[in-house]
């Protein structure tokens, strides 16, 4: 009996110790989790770095090499020869200078029946993005295989033209930010990337690749998050993003053409909801298209420009156009100068391109125009600067002459502080006379200086003349300074200021001549105008507008 009591006592002690140990471990794990969460909240960069390290450990899968399973040397070389012989695309849109545009992204088929279009696309991209260090490829995971909704990897592709290396750091960053997984076998057999690898290496021999395979049911939000991850991974390097997509599937050729029109309109309109609801009648990977479009928005790229469109029946020369697959090749453009080192100060002489200088100058920098005439064929656009100054040099006045009286001379959008000094801006010919030489009064379009959504605009020592509507027009600009300016012969108003109901504009005018405009002033919203000393305000009516020249 005593032995039984003793055994029972030992058993109770062991149970109590076990309970105590379990409670202690629970408390320890809970506190560790809380501490880890607090550390991530307090130091998100550290948390992100940790996630990237973990992703790197997951993705770095050894020295295996991916084969180009679908490569046929003879077919490949024929397609390359065809592309080099026939492609004469001018990548700059009409009226733009090719030298100031590069390709930011594109859409290309992965069905190798369209190999001539694939070769032409990468030939075009190699010329339109010659400095690209990394090619991000977004393609469908056709079989929806693997454990994640997005898959990438750091394995390199073996091609006939050398090793197409993976951009390991970019792939790991994307995996950490998006939760992408790695799957060697999936990348090996998935033709949406494997079919393109030889073309990338041939036409862009120095570039590295980041492949991404997307499940077809990836949401708009998930596609947008992936675009942000790619954008962050591309910071500090030159890159291009390619969506590997085939379009309408299994329809008659005429119906496929009709569906292609619908799909292209959704792409051009950035109709993400419509794209997300499309299936094989339209395209095989809506998430890849949505992610590419979101990425192009982040990069500030325009487009798309369609450089190729066909279908499998036309390419194969089949009279029976049933059950076809259709293909597009598209390019998105961005200003090339965004990738060049910014300059603090740029000196220009007549004949130089002011718009190019705006693309080259650093935020907070200065563009100085030496005296003389600067002809422009379209408005000078100043966008997204925290601070910038454009001024004529002290040795005389710079004249900016626009061709079209119905277009602005200088357009400013979404900036902080912008200063324009010692510049004459007008049009090459005055249109305040009709063909018989009689003076006329007419309402036209455009403004000499047109600014919207800015903190402060300063015009000093400027002459603003002869525009269709306003000499100076602003909308939602908090502060406008007009010092020692001459504003005259504008066909609607000398000045126009507007602001939204929740905004306020303060205008300070000092030492300026505002004369011979069709009308003096138009305001809308909460606009406070302070007239300081030294202003001359006269003859701002139809009679004054038609006189004084």
SEMI-668266 format. One line per 10 residues: number of its first residue (from 1); their letters; for each residue x negated, z negated, y of C-alpha. Coordinates in Angstrom, 2 decimals. Each point is the difference from the previous one (the first is absolute). Layout:
<recs>
NUM) A) X,Z,Y ~ ...
</recs>
This chain:
<recs>
1) XXXXXXXXXX) 0.00,0.00,0.00 ~ -2.80,-0.92,2.41 ~ -1.78,3.26,-0.87 ~ 3.19,1.94,0.80 ~ 0.29,-1.73,3.36 ~ -3.66,0.80,0.71 ~ 0.44,3.67,-0.83 ~ 3.11,0.14,2.18 ~ -1.96,-1.55,2.87 ~ -2.79,2.58,-0.33
11) XXXXXXXXXX) 2.57,2.79,-0.10 ~ 1.70,-1.22,3.21 ~ -3.37,-0.23,1.76 ~ -0.83,3.58,-1.04 ~ 3.40,1.29,1.22 ~ -0.43,-1.79,3.34 ~ -3.50,1.43,0.42 ~ 1.27,3.49,-0.75 ~ 2.80,-0.33,2.53 ~ -2.43,-1.29,2.60
21) XXXXXXXXXX) -2.40,2.87,-0.67 ~ 2.76,2.62,0.28 ~ 1.26,-1.49,3.26 ~ -3.50,-0.07,1.42 ~ -0.58,3.63,-0.95 ~ 3.36,1.03,1.51 ~ -0.85,-1.76,3.26 ~ -3.47,1.57,0.07 ~ 1.30,3.53,-0.60 ~ 2.74,-0.44,2.60
31) XXXXXXXXXX) -2.46,-1.21,2.62 ~ -2.38,2.86,-0.81 ~ 2.80,2.54,0.41 ~ 1.04,-1.53,3.33 ~ -3.58,-0.05,1.21 ~ -0.48,3.60,-1.07 ~ 3.18,1.02,1.80 ~ -1.02,-1.89,3.12 ~ -3.42,1.58,-0.10 ~ 1.53,3.48,-0.29
41) XXXXXXXXXX) 2.33,-0.72,2.91 ~ -2.76,-1.45,2.16 ~ -2.49,2.71,-0.89 ~ 1.77,3.22,-1.01 ~ -3.24,1.97,0.19 ~ -1.52,-2.28,-2.63 ~ 3.10,0.38,-2.16 ~ -0.09,3.77,0.35 ~ -3.70,0.00,-0.85 ~ 0.68,-2.07,-3.10
51) XXXXXXXXXX) 2.76,2.42,-1.05 ~ -2.37,2.91,0.50 ~ -2.69,-1.67,-2.12 ~ 2.55,-0.61,-2.77 ~ 1.18,3.63,0.25 ~ -3.58,1.20,-0.17 ~ -0.56,-1.97,-3.16 ~ 3.16,1.55,-1.46 ~ -0.80,3.58,1.06 ~ -3.68,0.23,-0.81
61) XXXXXXXXXX) 0.39,1.29,-3.51 ~ -3.52,0.88,-1.00 ~ -1.81,3.34,-0.09 ~ 2.74,2.11,-1.59 ~ 0.49,3.41,1.54 ~ 3.31,1.83,0.34 ~ 0.08,3.53,-1.44 ~ 1.78,2.87,1.77 ~ 2.29,0.70,-2.96 ~ 1.87,2.90,1.54
71) XXXXXXXXXX) -2.97,1.91,1.39 ~ -0.54,3.62,-1.02 ~ -3.17,1.43,1.50 ~ 1.09,3.65,0.17 ~ 3.38,-0.80,1.56 ~ -1.63,-2.41,2.43 ~ -2.61,2.48,1.22 ~ 2.61,2.72,0.43 ~ 2.13,-2.31,2.13 ~ -3.00,-0.99,2.13
81) XXXXXXXXXX) -0.97,3.64,0.49 ~ 3.57,0.81,1.03 ~ 0.08,-2.87,2.50 ~ -3.33,0.89,1.60 ~ 0.98,3.66,0.22 ~ 3.53,-0.29,1.38 ~ 0.31,-3.25,1.97 ~ -0.11,0.77,3.73 ~ 2.13,-2.91,1.23 ~ -0.63,-1.24,3.53
91) XXXXXXXXXX) 0.54,-3.72,-0.40 ~ 0.73,-0.75,3.65 ~ 3.64,0.41,1.10 ~ 0.73,2.77,2.48 ~ -1.52,-0.71,3.39 ~ -2.33,-2.75,-1.24 ~ -3.77,0.20,-0.35 ~ -1.06,-0.07,-3.62 ~ -3.10,-2.00,0.88 ~ 2.05,-3.07,0.97
101) XXXXXXXXXX) 2.11,-0.25,-3.17 ~ -0.77,-1.16,-3.52 ~ 2.17,-0.43,-3.06 ~ 1.20,-3.55,-0.61 ~ 2.07,0.72,-3.08 ~ 1.73,2.60,-2.08 ~ 2.27,0.89,-2.88 ~ -1.20,2.09,-2.94 ~ 1.37,0.96,-3.45 ~ -1.46,-1.32,-3.25
111) XXXXXXXXXX) 1.53,2.64,-2.31 ~ -3.01,2.20,-0.78 ~ 2.15,3.12,-0.08 ~ -0.23,-0.42,3.80 ~ -3.81,-0.22,-0.16 ~ -0.50,2.65,2.70 ~ 2.09,-2.12,2.38 ~ -1.95,-3.12,-1.02 ~ -3.31,1.76,0.65 ~ 1.23,1.35,3.35
121) XXXXXXXXXX) 1.17,-3.46,1.01 ~ -3.34,-1.69,-0.72 ~ -1.89,2.88,1.59 ~ 2.12,-0.56,3.14 ~ -0.48,-3.77,-0.12 ~ -3.77,0.32,-0.43 ~ -0.10,1.93,3.29 ~ 2.61,-2.12,1.82 ~ -1.53,-3.34,-1.08 ~ -3.69,0.84,-0.50
131) XXXXXXXXXX) -1.21,-3.59,0.38 ~ 2.42,-1.65,-2.42 ~ -1.76,-2.71,-2.01 ~ 2.99,-1.02,-2.12 ~ 2.99,1.86,-1.43 ~ 3.01,-2.21,-0.72 ~ 2.16,1.72,-2.63 ~ 3.61,-1.11,-0.52 ~ 1.69,1.45,-3.06 ~ 2.87,-0.69,-2.37
141) XXXXXXXXXX) -0.38,-2.08,-3.14 ~ 2.05,2.55,-1.93 ~ 0.54,-2.17,-3.06 ~ 0.37,-3.26,1.96 ~ -2.57,-1.48,-2.34 ~ -2.22,-3.02,0.61 ~ 0.66,-3.58,1.03 ~ 0.27,0.46,3.79 ~ 2.05,2.12,2.39 ~ -3.18,1.31,1.60
151) XXXXXXXXXX) -3.23,0.73,-1.90 ~ -3.45,0.84,1.31 ~ -3.53,-0.31,-1.31 ~ -3.73,0.11,0.76 ~ -1.01,2.43,-2.72 ~ -1.63,3.26,1.02 ~ 0.97,3.51,-1.18 ~ -2.41,2.26,-1.80 ~ 0.29,3.56,1.34 ~ -1.96,3.23,-0.45
161) XXXXXXXXXX) -1.28,-0.53,3.53 ~ -1.27,-3.54,-0.37 ~ 1.46,-3.47,-0.04 ~ 3.03,-0.62,2.22 ~ -0.64,-3.63,0.82 ~ 2.68,-2.59,0.69 ~ 0.05,-1.89,3.30 ~ -0.21,-3.41,-1.65 ~ 0.39,-2.12,3.13 ~ 3.07,1.92,1.21
171) XXXXXXXXXX) 1.63,-0.10,-3.45 ~ -0.56,-3.75,-0.27 ~ 1.38,-0.61,3.48 ~ 3.14,1.98,-0.83 ~ 0.45,-1.81,-3.30 ~ -0.32,-3.39,1.71 ~ 2.48,0.93,2.74 ~ 2.57,1.80,-2.16 ~ -0.30,-1.64,-3.42 ~ -1.09,3.26,-1.64
181) XXXXXXXXXX) -1.35,-0.15,-3.51 ~ -2.71,1.98,-1.82 ~ 0.53,2.16,-3.08 ~ -2.74,2.34,-1.25 ~ 2.14,1.77,-2.60 ~ 2.80,0.59,2.50 ~ -2.35,1.57,2.54 ~ -1.63,2.06,-2.75 ~ 3.22,1.73,-1.10 ~ 2.01,0.10,3.25
191) XXXXXXXXXX) -0.35,3.57,1.31 ~ 1.23,-0.78,3.51 ~ -3.53,-1.23,0.81 ~ -2.14,1.42,-2.81 ~ 1.01,3.58,0.83 ~ -1.25,-0.40,3.58 ~ -3.33,-1.73,-0.69 ~ -2.07,3.21,-0.53 ~ 1.36,1.51,3.25 ~ -0.86,-3.11,1.99
201) XXXXXXXXXX) -3.56,-0.02,-1.33 ~ -0.48,3.74,0.51 ~ 1.31,0.24,3.55 ~ -0.94,-3.51,1.21 ~ -3.19,-0.76,-1.95 ~ -0.94,-3.15,1.96 ~ 3.43,-1.63,-0.05 ~ 1.07,-2.84,-2.28 ~ 3.47,-0.47,-1.50 ~ 2.58,-2.77,-0.17
211) XXXXXXXXXX) 2.72,0.98,-2.50 ~ 3.42,-1.64,0.15 ~ 2.79,0.58,-2.52 ~ 3.46,-1.05,1.13 ~ 3.14,-0.81,-1.97 ~ 2.93,2.11,1.14 ~ 2.16,-3.02,0.82 ~ -2.44,-1.50,2.52 ~ 2.10,-1.15,2.98 ~ -0.38,1.16,3.61
221) XXXXXXXXXX) -1.38,-3.44,0.88 ~ -2.52,0.11,-2.86 ~ -1.06,3.52,1.02 ~ -0.48,-1.19,3.59 ~ -2.06,-2.98,-1.14 ~ -2.18,2.35,-2.03 ~ -0.47,2.22,3.08 ~ -1.16,-3.03,2.00 ~ -2.44,-0.95,-2.76 ~ -1.45,3.53,-0.01
231) XXXXXXXXXX) -0.25,-0.01,3.80 ~ -1.89,-3.30,-0.05 ~ -2.26,1.20,-2.81 ~ -0.88,3.06,2.09 ~ -1.05,-1.89,3.12 ~ -3.49,0.90,1.16 ~ -0.26,3.16,-2.07 ~ 1.18,3.60,0.11 ~ 2.69,0.72,-2.59 ~ 2.86,2.25,-0.99
241) XXXXXXXXXX) 3.10,-0.88,-2.05 ~ 1.55,2.48,-2.43 ~ 3.42,-0.26,-1.65 ~ -0.12,1.84,-3.33 ~ 3.60,1.16,-0.36 ~ 1.92,2.79,-1.70 ~ 3.39,0.68,1.52 ~ 3.27,1.33,-1.44 ~ 0.14,-0.04,-3.82 ~ 2.12,1.89,-2.57
251) XXXXXXXXXX) 2.27,1.86,2.47 ~ 0.54,3.71,0.56 ~ -2.34,1.46,2.62 ~ 2.69,0.43,2.68 ~ 1.25,-3.56,-0.51 ~ -3.56,-1.30,0.03 ~ -0.57,1.73,3.36 ~ 3.12,-1.66,1.37 ~ -1.13,-3.43,-1.22 ~ -3.46,0.60,1.45
261) XXXXXXXXXX) 1.57,0.57,3.42 ~ 1.83,-3.32,-0.29 ~ -3.15,-1.83,-1.13 ~ -2.18,1.52,2.72 ~ 2.53,-0.99,2.68 ~ -0.05,-3.59,-1.27 ~ -3.81,0.03,0.14 ~ -0.08,1.42,3.53 ~ 2.71,-2.44,1.18 ~ -1.74,-2.95,-1.71
271) XXXXXXXXXX) 3.30,-0.76,-1.73 ~ -1.35,-2.62,-2.37 ~ 3.43,-1.04,-1.28 ~ 0.89,3.58,-0.97 ~ -3.39,0.50,-1.68 ~ 0.36,-3.26,-1.92 ~ 3.26,1.24,-1.56 ~ -1.39,3.35,-1.13 ~ -0.78,0.87,-3.60 ~ -1.44,2.93,-1.94
281) XXXXXXXXXX) 2.27,2.48,1.77 ~ -2.10,-0.66,3.08 ~ -3.41,-1.47,-0.92 ~ -1.66,-1.95,-2.78 ~ -1.33,-2.98,1.99 ~ 1.95,-1.12,3.08 ~ -2.10,-3.22,0.33 ~ -3.20,2.05,0.37 ~ 1.58,2.07,2.76 ~ 1.37,-3.09,1.77
291) XXXXXXXXXX) -3.34,-1.82,-0.23 ~ -1.81,3.07,1.39 ~ 2.44,0.35,2.91 ~ -0.28,-3.72,0.83 ~ -3.79,0.32,-0.13 ~ 0.09,3.03,2.32 ~ 2.08,-2.03,2.46 ~ -2.62,-2.75,-0.03 ~ -2.74,2.58,0.53 ~ 1.87,1.76,2.83
301) XXXXXXXXXX) 0.00,3.36,-1.79 ~ 2.35,2.89,0.76 ~ 1.65,2.31,-2.46 ~ 0.44,1.14,-2.59 ~ -1.06,3.60,0.35 ~ 0.95,1.98,-3.09 ~ -2.91,2.19,-1.09 ~ 1.47,0.99,-3.36 ~ 3.35,0.15,-1.80 ~ 0.90,1.64,-3.30
311) XXXXXXXXXX) 1.42,-0.69,-3.47 ~ -1.04,0.51,-3.59 ~ 2.09,3.18,-0.52 ~ -1.49,1.77,3.01 ~ -3.55,-1.01,-0.92 ~ 0.42,1.09,-3.62 ~ 1.74,3.24,1.04 ~ 3.15,-0.77,-1.98 ~ 3.22,1.81,0.86 ~ 2.02,-2.77,-1.62
321) XXXXXXXXXX) -0.22,-2.77,2.57 ~ 1.69,-2.72,-2.01 ~ -1.43,-3.44,-0.65 ~ -2.70,0.30,2.67 ~ -2.30,-2.58,1.56 ~ -0.65,0.42,3.72 ~ -3.12,-0.83,1.99 ~ -1.00,-0.77,3.57 ~ -3.41,-0.30,1.65 ~ 0.14,-1.89,3.31
331) XXXXXXXXXX) -2.49,-1.40,2.50 ~ 0.38,-2.84,2.53 ~ -2.30,0.16,3.05 ~ -1.48,-2.66,2.27 ~ -2.31,0.16,3.04 ~ -3.56,0.31,-1.28 ~ -1.45,-1.89,2.91 ~ 1.58,-3.22,-1.28 ~ -2.77,-0.02,-2.60 ~ -2.87,0.46,2.50
341) XXXXXXXXXX) -1.86,-2.82,1.73 ~ 1.82,-0.86,3.22 ~ -1.81,0.43,3.32 ~ 0.18,-2.52,2.84 ~ -0.39,2.63,2.71 ~ 0.44,3.77,-0.13 ~ -1.10,2.35,2.79 ~ 1.83,3.34,0.19 ~ -0.52,3.19,1.96 ~ 2.49,2.81,0.70
351) XXXXXXXXXX) 0.70,1.89,-3.20 ~ -0.28,-3.11,-2.20 ~ 3.06,-1.14,-1.96 ~ 1.52,-3.17,1.46 ~ 2.21,-0.57,-3.05 ~ -3.03,0.03,-2.30 ~ -1.63,-2.58,2.26 ~ 3.09,-2.21,-0.28 ~ -0.45,0.13,-3.78 ~ -3.69,-0.91,0.24
361) XXXXXXXXXX) 0.03,-2.78,2.58 ~ -0.03,-3.64,-1.10 ~ 2.88,-2.32,0.77 ~ -0.91,-1.46,3.39 ~ -2.18,3.02,0.78 ~ -0.17,2.46,2.89 ~ 0.25,3.77,0.35 ~ -1.65,1.35,3.17 ~ 0.89,3.50,1.21 ~ -2.59,1.68,2.21
371) XXXXXXXXXX) 1.45,1.98,2.90 ~ 1.62,3.31,-0.80 ~ 3.03,1.48,-1.76 ~ 1.14,-0.98,-3.52 ~ 2.58,2.41,-1.42 ~ 2.31,-1.39,-2.68 ~ 2.52,1.86,-2.16 ~ 1.92,-3.11,-1.07 ~ 0.38,-3.56,1.33 ~ -2.89,-2.47,-0.29
381) XXXXXXXXXX) 1.27,-2.75,-2.33 ~ -1.28,-3.58,0.23 ~ 1.37,-2.20,-2.79 ~ -0.59,-3.45,-1.46 ~ -2.84,-1.15,2.26 ~ -0.33,-3.62,1.06 ~ -1.93,1.26,3.03 ~ -1.32,3.36,1.22 ~ -1.11,1.54,3.31 ~ 0.00,3.68,0.94
391) XXXXXXXXXX) -1.52,0.72,3.39 ~ -1.51,2.73,2.08 ~ -3.64,-0.45,0.89 ~ -1.09,-1.10,3.46 ~ -1.53,3.39,0.86 ~ 3.41,1.61,0.53 ~ 3.50,0.28,-1.44 ~ 0.80,1.19,-3.50 ~ 3.05,2.24,-0.29 ~ 2.09,0.12,-3.18
401) XXXXXXXXXX) 2.14,3.13,-0.05 ~ 2.83,0.47,-2.48 ~ 1.36,3.39,-1.00 ~ 3.68,-0.83,-0.43 ~ 1.88,-1.55,2.90 ~ 2.54,-1.37,-2.48 ~ -2.61,-2.11,-1.83 ~ -1.63,-3.28,1.00 ~ -3.63,-0.06,1.06 ~ -0.86,-3.50,-1.29
411) XXXXXXXXXX) 2.04,-1.87,-2.63 ~ -0.66,-3.70,-0.68 ~ 1.66,-1.83,-2.90 ~ -0.25,-3.48,-1.52 ~ -3.06,-1.16,1.94 ~ -1.21,-3.16,1.71 ~ -1.78,0.71,3.30 ~ -0.54,3.62,1.02 ~ -1.78,1.04,3.20 ~ -0.03,3.55,1.41
421) XXXXXXXXXX) -2.11,0.41,3.14 ~ -1.14,2.70,2.41 ~ 1.72,2.85,-1.84 ~ 2.20,2.84,1.23 ~ 2.61,0.96,-2.60 ~ 2.29,2.96,0.52 ~ 0.89,3.42,-1.40 ~ -1.84,3.28,0.32 ~ 2.80,1.64,1.97 ~ 2.76,-1.38,2.16
431) XXXXXXXXXX) 3.45,0.98,-1.12 ~ 1.91,-1.13,3.06 ~ 0.48,3.66,0.99 ~ 2.11,2.64,-1.72 ~ -1.12,3.54,-0.83 ~ 0.91,1.17,3.52 ~ -2.19,-2.67,1.53 ~ 2.88,-2.15,1.17 ~ -0.43,-3.77,-0.31 ~ 2.31,-1.61,-2.57
441) XXXXXXXXXX) 1.09,-3.43,-1.15 ~ 0.40,-0.43,-3.75 ~ 0.05,-2.84,-2.51 ~ -2.59,0.64,-2.69 ~ -1.58,-1.96,-2.87 ~ -3.09,-2.18,-0.35 ~ -1.94,-2.40,2.24 ~ -3.53,0.07,1.39 ~ -0.74,-3.49,-1.39 ~ 2.44,-1.21,-2.65
451) XXXXXXXXXX) -0.52,-3.51,-1.47 ~ 2.08,-2.01,-2.47 ~ -0.35,-3.39,-1.70 ~ -3.15,-1.20,1.76 ~ -1.17,-3.22,1.61 ~ -1.55,1.38,3.22 ~ -0.62,3.42,1.51 ~ -2.21,0.43,3.07 ~ -0.17,3.26,1.97 ~ -2.60,-0.07,2.77
461) XXXXXXXXXX) -1.23,2.77,2.28 ~ 2.05,2.61,-1.88 ~ 1.94,3.05,1.16 ~ 3.03,0.73,-2.19 ~ 1.71,3.21,0.87 ~ 2.54,2.60,-0.91 ~ 1.54,-1.17,-3.26 ~ 3.45,0.81,-1.30 ~ 1.51,-3.49,0.24 ~ -2.07,-2.98,1.17
471) XXXXXXXXXX) -3.41,-0.50,1.50 ~ -0.17,-3.36,-1.79 ~ 2.44,-1.04,-2.70 ~ -0.16,-3.23,-2.02 ~ 2.25,-1.61,-2.61 ~ -0.52,-3.56,-1.19 ~ -3.30,-0.40,1.85 ~ -0.42,-3.59,1.18 ~ -2.16,0.71,3.05 ~ -0.63,3.19,1.97
481) XXXXXXXXXX) -2.65,0.20,2.75 ~ -0.09,3.02,2.35 ~ -2.89,-0.27,2.44 ~ -1.18,2.63,2.51 ~ 1.81,2.83,-1.76 ~ 1.68,3.16,1.31 ~ 3.15,0.88,-1.96 ~ 1.74,3.13,1.21 ~ 2.08,3.10,-0.79 ~ 1.57,-1.27,-3.20
491) XXXXXXXXXX) 3.31,1.73,-0.57 ~ 2.21,-2.98,-0.96 ~ -1.55,-3.30,1.11 ~ -3.31,-1.20,1.30 ~ 0.35,-3.18,-2.08 ~ 2.13,-1.10,-2.96 ~ -0.04,-3.45,-1.65 ~ 2.14,-1.17,-2.91 ~ 0.02,-3.03,-2.24 ~ 2.17,-1.35,-2.79
501) XXXXXXXXXX) 2.43,-2.89,0.69 ~ -2.41,-2.54,-1.45 ~ -3.02,1.34,1.92 ~ -1.23,-0.18,3.60 ~ -2.15,2.41,2.01 ~ -1.96,-0.97,3.11 ~ -1.28,2.84,2.17 ~ -2.63,-0.48,2.73 ~ -0.51,2.91,2.40 ~ -2.73,-0.17,2.66
511) XXXXXXXXXX) -1.65,2.51,2.34 ~ 1.75,2.99,-1.58 ~ 1.68,3.15,1.32 ~ 3.21,0.92,-1.79 ~ 1.26,3.11,1.71 ~ 1.88,3.27,-0.46 ~ 1.56,-0.85,-3.34 ~ 3.59,1.08,-0.67 ~ 0.93,-3.71,-0.03 ~ -2.04,-3.16,0.42
521) XXXXXXXXXX) 0.93,-2.44,-2.72 ~ 2.12,-0.65,-3.08 ~ 0.20,-3.34,-1.83 ~ 1.89,-1.41,-2.95 ~ -0.06,-3.60,-1.26 ~ -1.89,-2.93,1.47 ~ -2.53,1.75,2.26 ~ -1.63,-1.86,2.89 ~ -1.86,2.24,2.48 ~ -2.40,-1.57,2.49
531) XXXXXXXXXX) -0.94,2.25,2.91 ~ -3.27,-1.11,1.54 ~ -1.85,1.14,3.11 ~ -1.15,3.54,0.76 ~ 2.69,2.06,-1.75 ~ 1.39,3.25,1.44 ~ 3.42,0.85,-1.41 ~ 1.63,3.11,1.48 ~ 1.79,3.34,-0.60 ~ 1.18,-0.91,-3.48
541) XXXXXXXXX) 3.00,2.33,-0.14 ~ 0.78,3.59,-0.93 ~ -1.10,1.30,3.38 ~ -3.23,-1.96,-0.14 ~ -0.66,1.13,-3.57 ~ 0.26,3.63,1.10 ~ -2.43,-0.47,2.85 ~ -3.42,-1.41,0.74 ~ -2.08,2.20,-2.33
</recs>
